[in-house]
Amino acid sequence: MRSRRDLLKSAVLGGGAGVVAATALGSLGPEAAFATSGTTSGPDLEPGTPDPDFAEGRIRSIKDNTLFVLGSNMVFHRIRVVDGTSLWKLGPVPFDQAKPGDGLYARGVRMPDGLLAAESVWLNIVNIKGHITNIKDQTLHLDHNGQEVLCHVVAGKSVAIRSDAPPSADLSMLKVSQHVQILGAWRPDTNEVDIATVFSPH
């Protein structure tokens, strides 16, 4: 059986792997975007070395199925999305949901010409901690390191997870002054986030 790396390379090179479903490549949940923060301590790289199979930044332009991304370190990335790529934007989305201005994290296989064949792309994903200062009209006001972030509850998408309970769409247990961690999708160039998951310690 061919490896994930071989399947992605074949998809980019037109070798017939375009029909492979995302799940066949081990589709990753949103939490995985923050698993290594773009560095690796694997056997082939020194600890702390940038992971060549990871990219982050904001989409500057899109041509066909390639995203042109400017990283926060001012390095340009070309990221190819194929049929086997999983995309997340508050939930699984098709490629046409990727827009210029979106932030992203991407993981995949680096091709010889520098192109990143993407296994997973997370659009506008944020992972923030803070305490709730107000709850009003399906919006949580979060103090995140002294900055206010407006976090919107999205019907059918947002869930809360407590340490002692399964995930629930009922967010009424959240209280003002409570410390929480929010995984969600940033609304570009605002201080607003759509909530995917609220993690509450109790």
Disulfide bonds with the S-S distance in Angstrom:
none
